[in-house]
Amino acid sequence: MSQPWLPPDGVRRNSQCITVSAGMFKKSGFRCPAADALKARGYRPVAEESRRRERLEHFTLGPFMAACDARNRPSASAAAPNRSRTVPLHDGLRAWADHGLAKYDAAFPADPLRPLSEAPERWTYRHRPSGPEAGGAEEYRFTVWGRCLASPDGKHRELRLPVHRIGRDAPPEGFVAATALVLAEGTPGPLPEHVRVVEFALLDGGTRELFSGSRSQALARYRAHGPGALAEILNGQEYRPGSSCVDCSYLGVCPALRSAPGLLGIETAGRPRRTWSVTNGRNYRACPARDHMRRLRLPTADAVERKATAERGRAVHAYLADRHSRGVPRPCRAEVPEQWVPDGFDLPDHERALGAILLRRHAAVCPLRCVRDGSDVRTEPRVVRHDTAADVVVLAEPDLLYRDRDSWVWRETKTSATERRPDGRLLEVYPQLALAVMLVARGDLGGSPGRARVELEMLRPGGADLEIIDPFAPAHRDTAEQVVRTMVTAWHGDDLYEPAPGRPCGRCEVARWCSASSSVEAVA
């Protein structure tokens, strides 16, 4: 039986209106179900915080939407004052917005047989409940975000949803049903006879129709799929710390986000709240613009991002993650299925064969030999901590956390096509180990410190090496703190993320969007 929904301490309800944005129905892994429920129900923190905003625009689709708004409403519009954007853009984001606008125009040319024009306001569906369904709410409101268009007579409405790429999987039925309902029943304007919802990819101009039908068909779609999805949103109780914490109004009252003051070793008052991971740190060290564009999730060049060697490493990790998370944990064996490659990976024959060899080598050092049951294993868990001194949400995802007796062990696994072994500077070469040392040494993972440790598993064609790092050794702790502090300090004070062009541009997966890159044509 599910627990009744209860708000956390430190919030109060300041509205009796239930307001749900269509995006809440998407169930994205980047969203926090508990935060969505609090926002939808009208709860706000008792102590509202004021903090500095970023100097540059960080909403990737914002400039594209603003450009569409500007050309459709060249003069200031009282109906949409919140759409004006005056925050400076990074050159990469400007290039992305210009590219997206050109693709949009090519994908949706004017159709004289079915003319559509931008609606002056986005539609909102409003419903005043009565009786038991009210649940203390005076009104339910559903909102949509995207390009809203209508025919001159109002009989046809269309919602164009901008996305980076068209994903392999269609959005959830609840999302489609909710957007169709808003188009069919939303105000302002006369109610339509026909509605259409379509995704549009700014990267290549591709489209995917999600719904097209009459108003009655839209209502039927919602009745079939909407109420259950809405209840799931409003009753969300899972706090899911992650990248969304940076903009979350409820961060200060979240019972799931653990505080780790001083973790990064820096303290600068008045800086914008940010997230940081070792991957961010490596990207920034290579080029500040690269890190910024990766954070914006600008589309990457597949030729660089998905090259065969990198894909083989990811496939091996995915196979092990699946193997280690199955029911009752059993140590891996040297027998590897011929068709071992997980879905979603396309490896050439030689990388497929090498991956099978590396997986056989893993059996000799498989950590599941140390565990008792499933409660002792955490496969690719999210480790999220808020360094309150730096006001940075630190993100980490170990390959595996497992319990050896009553101590937690942090395991990272690397693959190599050669027999070359690490040169001993493990924390410098693999800075994720440095962050692991700092967290384990602080007792951050819980458990007994007696057998707590950090491990590096290196899989090679000729065998497997297992390097053990004692996080409590002063030399290791000092090195780890220096490695992390060096990676963080310059980034933490940077507001502009200027490019650092050079030879690495040829291996940059976001060079396509960078005006300073000398290798744009090579990766576009």
Secondary structure, 3 states (H helix, E strand, C coil): CCCCCCCCCCEEECCCEEEEEHHHHHCCCCCCHHHHHHHHHCEEECCCCCCCCCCCCCCCCHHHHHHHHHHHCCCCCCCCHHHCCCCCCCHHHHHHHHHHHHHHHHHCCCCCCCCCEECCCCCEEEECCCHHHHCCCCEEEEECCCEEEECCCCCEEEEEEEECCCCCCCCCHHHHHHHHHHHHHCECCCCCCEEEEEEEECCCCCEEEEEEEEHHHHHHHHHHHHHHHHHHHHCCCCCCCCHHHHHCCCHHHCCCCEECCCCCCCCCCCCCCEEECHHHHHHHHHCHHHHHHHHCCCCCCHHHHCCHHHHHHHHHHHHHHHHHCCCCCCCCCCCCCCCCCCCCCCCCHHHHHHHHHHHHHHHHHCHHHHCCCHHHEEECCCEEEEECCCCEEEEECCCEEEEECCEEEEEEEEECCCCCCCCCCHHHHCHHHHHHHHHHHCCCCCCCCCCCEEEEEEEECCEEEEEEECCCCHHHHHHHHHHHHHHHHHHHCCCCCCCCCCHHHHHCCCHHHCCCCCCHHHHC
